[in-house]
Structure formats: structure tokens, C-alpha cells
Amino acid sequence: MKYILLILLIGSYLLAFSINLMPSIKHPDSSIGTFNALVTILFMVLLLMYSKKGSRILKIFSIFGVISGVIVFVITTFEHVMIGNGILDVIATIQYPFYLIFITPLFGGNILFDLSYGSYSLLMSLFYGVVFGLTVYFQKSKVQIV
């Protein structure tokens, strides 16, 4: 019973990742459906619920989520400005693992905003920032209780 929320969170991550993978890769050519949004909302709610535990692992995950959103945004901004630059093409490959791991499970929410993947990544870094803030807050309140 102790790990049920963690198992649900991991399961919702895998479900959101698998459902949102193709729309996130093919955006804007592919359409995002209501099912994508529902799976994303489920993952977001479970992530917020798990932040109440004040987990150190979730704190690290959310820090990487914030950093990855900013990295993807900065690289896509420079990629559009400096197209054809060889060094930037090499640096641009760095963004794809970050995008796949942290932004793809949340990509169903883009049905509301219809942003480019760089801008949506920046928006999702704010969400990961909220998760980080809540995790730190509940971690501190857990320490004060003990």
C-alpha cells in the first residue's frame, strides 16, 4: 500500500509517453486528440499528488524537467535563427533525449495551446517548476513534523 501512488505514477508516465509519442514527434502534422489530453492530465495530477510525499527522487526529476524545458526552448530558438550552422546541428541533437523523456508525456496538453514544441517545452518547464516547489515545500513541512 505504501508504494501504490508511485506505481500509479510510473504507470501513468509510461501510458502518457506511449500515447503522446507519435503526436509529439509529428507535431504539427499529426493531430492531438482528447484521449492524449486526458492521459496527460492523469499524469500531471498524479505527479502533483506524489509531490505531497516530498520525495527526493521527484525533486531531482522535476529539476531535470525544468532544465530540459529550457534547453529545448533555447536550442529551438537558435535553431530557427541559425539554420544550416554545423555546430548548432550537433548541439541540437542534445535536445531530443530531454524532449522525449520530459516533454513527450505532457504533450497532450498542447491541444489547449497549439504551440510549437519549443514554446510548449518552456511552458512545461514552468509546470515542472511548480512540482519542484511543491516537493520542497512538503519535504520541509515533513521535516518540521518529525
C-alpha positions in Angstrom: 0.0 0.0 0.0 2.9 2.3 0.6 4.1 2.3 -3.0 0.7 2.3 -4.8 0.9 6.0 -5.7 4.4 5.5 -7.0 3.3 2.5 -9.1 0.4 4.6 -10.5 2.7 7.5 -11.3 5.1 5.2 -13.2 2.3 3.5 -15.0 0.7 6.8 -16.0 4.1 8.1 -17.2 4.5 5.0 -19.4 0.9 5.4 -20.7 1.3 9.1 -21.4 4.6 8.5 -23.1 3.3 5.8 -25.3 0.1 7.6 -26.2 1.8 11.0 -26.8 4.9 9.8 -28.6 3.7 9.9 -32.2 1.8 13.2 -31.9 4.8 14.9 -30.2 7.2 13.7 -32.9 5.0 14.6 -35.8 3.6 17.9 -34.5 2.1 20.0 -36.3 1.4 17.4 -39.0 -0.4 15.0 -36.6 -3.4 15.9 -34.6 -3.7 15.7 -30.8 -6.9 14.1 -29.6 -8.9 14.3 -26.4 -7.5 11.0 -25.3 -4.0 12.4 -25.4 -5.1 15.3 -23.2 -6.8 13.0 -20.7 -3.8 10.8 -20.3 -1.6 13.9 -19.9 -3.9 15.3 -17.3 -3.9 12.0 -15.4 -0.1 12.0 -15.4 0.0 15.7 -14.2 -2.5 15.1 -11.4 -0.6 12.0 -10.2 2.7 14.0 -10.4 1.2 16.7 -8.2 -0.3 14.2 -5.8 3.1 12.4 -5.5 4.8 15.8 -4.8 2.9 15.8 -1.5 5.3 13.0 -0.3 8.3 15.3 -0.6 10.3 12.6 -2.4 14.0 13.4 -3.2 13.8 11.5 -6.4 10.8 13.6 -7.6 12.8 16.7 -6.7 15.6 15.6 -8.9 13.2 14.6 -11.7 11.5 17.9 -11.6 14.8 19.8 -11.7 15.8 17.9 -14.8 12.3 18.7 -16.2 12.8 22.4 -15.7 16.3 22.3 -17.2 15.1 20.2 -20.2 12.3 22.5 -21.0 14.6 25.5 -21.0 17.3 23.6 -23.0 14.7 22.6 -25.7 13.4 26.1 -25.9 16.8 27.8 -26.2 18.1 25.3 -28.8 14.9 25.5 -31.0 15.1 29.3 -30.8 18.7 29.3 -32.0 17.9 26.5 -34.5 15.4 28.6 -36.3 17.7 31.7 -36.4 20.9 29.9 -37.4 19.7 27.2 -39.7 22.5 25.4 -41.6 25.2 26.0 -39.0 27.1 22.7 -38.5 28.0 23.3 -34.8 24.4 24.1 -33.9 23.2 21.0 -35.7 25.4 18.9 -33.4 24.2 20.8 -30.3 20.6 20.4 -31.5 20.8 16.7 -31.1 21.2 17.2 -27.3 17.6 18.4 -27.0 15.9 15.2 -28.3 16.5 12.9 -25.3 15.4 15.7 -23.0 12.3 16.3 -25.1 11.4 12.7 -25.3 11.9 11.9 -21.6 10.3 15.1 -20.0 8.0 16.8 -22.6 6.5 13.9 -24.6 4.4 12.6 -21.6 2.9 16.1 -21.2 2.4 16.8 -24.9 -1.3 16.1 -24.8 -1.8 19.4 -23.1 -0.8 21.1 -26.3 -4.3 20.6 -27.6 -5.2 23.7 -25.5 -2.4 25.9 -26.6 -1.3 24.7 -30.1 2.3 26.0 -29.6 5.5 24.9 -31.3 7.3 22.2 -29.4 10.0 24.7 -28.2 7.4 27.1 -26.7 5.4 24.2 -25.2 8.6 22.9 -23.6 9.2 26.2 -21.9 5.6 26.1 -20.6 6.1 22.6 -19.3 9.3 23.7 -17.6 7.1 26.0 -15.5 4.9 23.0 -14.6 8.0 21.1 -13.5 9.0 24.2 -11.5 5.7 24.1 -9.7 6.2 20.3 -9.0 9.7 21.1 -7.6 8.3 23.9 -5.4 5.6 21.7 -4.0 8.0 18.9 -3.4 10.4 21.2 -1.5 7.5 22.7 0.5 6.2 19.3 1.6 9.7 18.0 2.2 10.3 20.9 4.6 6.9 20.5 6.3 7.6 16.8 6.7 10.9 17.6 8.5 9.2 20.1 10.8 6.6 17.5 11.9 9.3 14.9 12.8 
